[in-house]
Amino acid sequence: MGGILVRHPRGMLLFDTGFGARVDQHVASLDFMTKQTAHYTKGTPVAVQLRAAGIEPKQLQAVVLTHAHWDHVSGLDDLPGVPVWVSRPELDFIRDGGNASALVRSFGALDYVPFDFPNGPYLGFAQSRDVYGDGSVVLVPAYGHTPGSIIAFIALPNGARYALVGDLVWQKEGVELPAERPWPVRLLVDSDSAQVREVIVHMRQIVDRIPSMVVVPAHDARVWSSLPKL
């Protein structure tokens, strides 16, 4: 679990944050079921990695959340003052989502910037947000895991293309086969498993059309090990 930094001439975006420096305290605050199923090993927090690369958090244009579950937001605790971009349904989920979004609420009044999807169809998704207007960073609604989950499509100048799918699937086989999570897990973690299933199938169709597209689930270390390093 970590964050992915995308540098563009008009700004730097950090997609999700991984575990923060106080992850032990964060886990201790979670509900009983999550604590029983969450096992983790600490690495170097995103804020520390950024500073080691000469990037101060205040230089980030925003943190973009694929969704607001605890393991994607823990590092926000180390990035005070950085704007947090979330889809409007996800901001509602943060404010009213009970245990599932309790950790991010515990951080207080973050600088949330809710966004819509005004740019029309993209790769078969009915709506999109082309962040910079050049197709390099395109956000689409992928609701189901949480009420406002998104997928971020990243296109690099060298032609490489990535789909940051958050927790749509946990491993790349979820799209390759395709396969959804086992039903007991779906009951625990997905707000609408039928929506998740539809988006998984759609992502498989995209990969069939664009085989070079690298699907990046948030929890598949094999895929992350292939990404460019900061």
N, C-alpha and C positions, 0 to 999 in steps of 0.2 A: 504494500500500500504506500503510495507516494503522491507526488505532484508532478505535473508535466508543464514545463515552461515553454511557451511559444513566443519567439521574438519576431516582431514585425517592425518595419520602419516607423510605424505610428504608435507603437506601444508594446509592452510586454504583458502577456496574460499567463497566469498560473492556473492550470486546470486541476482542481482539488488540491488538498494540502497534505494528505497522509497524516501520520502521527506527529503530534507536537511534543515539545520538551516535557510537558506535564501529562503524558499519556497515561502513566500509572494512576494519577488522580482522576483522570477522565474515565478510565475503565472502572475505577472504584465507584463512580457515581452512576453507572449504568444500571438498568433493571436486572433482576435476578437471571432471567432467561438468557439475556445477551451475555452476561458475565460467564455463564456456564458454557457458552458455545464460542466465545471469543478467546482465541489463544494467539499470542503475538510475541515477536522478538523485536526489541528496539534497535533502530538504526540511527542515522544522523538526521535530525529534523530538517525540514525544507528550509526554514529560515537560516539555519546554520550553513547549509550548503550554498544558499544564495550569497550570503555574506562572504563565504570563502571564495566565491567566484567574482567578488567585487560588486555585487548587486545588493543595495539596501532595499528592504521591503517597500519603502516609500516610492521607489522607482517603478514599482509595478503599476500598470494601468488598472488592473483588477485581478482578483481571484474569481474564477468562473467555476461554480459548483455544478458537477454533473447531477448531484443530488445531495441532500443534507444529512445523510446518516452519519453517525459519530465518527466512523473511521475515515471519512472523507473531509471532515471539518476540524479534527483535533488540532491540526497545525494552525488554524486561524487564531488560536490563542497566542501565537508568537508573531502575528502580523498585524499589530494594532494600527488602525487608521487606513488600511488598504480597502478600497471599495470591493464589495462582494456582489457579483452579478449572479442573479438567480432568475429563473422564469417566474412569472406571476403566480402560477399555481403552486410552485415550490415555496415561495414566500408565505403563501397561505398555510401550507403544510408546516413550515417552521413555526409559525405563530400559533397554530392550533393542532399540531400533530402529536400531542401526548408524548409518550416515552420515546418514540422513534426519532424525534427531533429535539429532545430535552437538552442534549449537550450543547448544541449551538445556541439555544436560547439562554443557557447559563452564562454565555459570554457577554450578555447585555446588549446594548444598542449598537450593533455593528452598522457600518455604512452600506446598507443594502441598496442595490440598484436593480429593481425588477425590470425585466425585459419581455417584450412580445416578439412575434415572428412576422414581420411586415413584408418580407421579400418574396413571397410566393413559393411555388413548388421547387423542390430540390431533390434529385435522385429518387423521385417517387414519393417523398414526403410532401404533404399538401402545403406546409408552411415552412418558412426558414427565416433566419436572420444572418445576412452576410455582413459580418462585423465591420470589415474594412472596405467593402464594396468591390473587392477584387477577386473574390472566390477563395482566398487563402484560409479564412477561418469562417466556417458556416455552421451555425447552431440550428438544430431541429428538435422539435418536441418528440420525446420518446417515452411518453407517460406509461406508468404501470408498476415499475419497481417502487417508485414513490409517485405522488400525484403530479409532480412537475419535473420528472427526470428529463434530461436532454442527452443528445449525442452531439459531439463536436467533430466535424470533418475538417481536417487540416491538409492543405496542399502546399508542398514546399516548392521553391523555385527550381529544384532539380527534377521535378516530376513525381517525387515520392508522395504518396497519399496515405493518410491515416484516418481511422474512425475511432475516436475516444468514446467508448460505449458505456463507461461507468460500470454499473452492476446489472446491465441488461443480461449479461451472462458473466459467470465468474472465471471461465476458462475458454480458450479459443475454440474448443470443440463444440461449445454451445452454439456457435454460428456455423462451424464447418459441417457438423453432422446433418442438420441442426438438432439441438436438444435443449429442453428447458430444465430447470432445477427439479429435483425430486419433490413430490407433492408435499411432504411434511415441511420441507424448507420453504416452498412457495407460500405455504400458509403463514409461516413465521415472518418472512421478509418482504413479500410483494404486496402492494396495495391492490393490484388488479392483475392477476396472473394471466387472464385472457388477453389483456393489452400487451403484456410482456411477450406472450407467444406470437402475437401478430407482428410485433417489431422484430423479433428474432427471425421469423420467416422472411420479412422484408429485407433485413440485413443480409441474409443468405442470398437473396436474389440480387442484391447490389454486388456482392462479392463474385457471384457467377458472371455478372456483366463486366466487372472491373477486377480481374484476378489479382492485380498488383496492390489493391487496397489492403492495408494492414489493419486488421481489427485489433484494438487494444482494450481488452477487459481490464478493469481496475485491479484485479487480484491474480493475474496470471504472470508469475515471475519469468516464465520462459519468454513471453512476448516482450516484457519490459527489458530483459537483458539484451534484446536486439535493437533497442532504441538508441539514438545518439545520446551520448553522455554530456552533462553540463560541464 
